[in-house]
Amino acid sequence: MMGHVAILSKEPLLPDILADLAARHSISVVNDKKEGASFLAFLVYENEALALQLNSKEKTKPIRVDFLSKELEYFRKHTVSKNQILAKAIGVKTNPNFILDATMGLAKDSFHFTCLGLKVVGLERNALLFALVRDGIMRGREAVTSEVALLMERLTIFNEDFMSWQGEDLPDVIYLDPMFPENKKKALPNKKMQLLQALLGEPSEAEHQAMLLRARQLAQKRVVVKRPLTASPLA
């Protein structure tokens, strides 16, 4: 996982967030893209935010978690409803105590749940994706917009694998949205998805079966699985 990514910094003194990641996960540090030509992506810190930048000649937007973005502001104000399909799936009208997002990723769905007024615990086993989400939460908590800061207080995250997670309380709902095997007959996914697939790896059928079994054992009310229509069943 870490072998795909290097920290890109032109400054001799790394920002604290990058220095911490480099030390804890033994991530290589390069001064320019030429020096890091063999890496798939770079971790960078720019505009006071942590981002993951694809190493490509094509100009691509960096992957960052920004709960203050105009896109999520519009989503929060105009599209969140208890009658949405996802809200209905998790049973929001039954007032679940809290939702465990067992495969959090970049936390977009976790944010959706907080907008519905729910308490969310998010798990992400990949240290780099977790760092991106944690950085987004920290910036969200410091926001002038009090509503966004309140949403961040509803979201607690852990850099843990769902299969070894031990929470003090059992969740009412467990939400699963794991990476699924790509369709070999279709064109390659976009660059962002290719990068995420490289970081997360392709899960095996056995892993999916074990994950779903554990979710059924722990969830007090229901398990929700998010899958594309063309994907095979989770297990």
Disulfide bonds with the S-S distance in Angstrom:
none
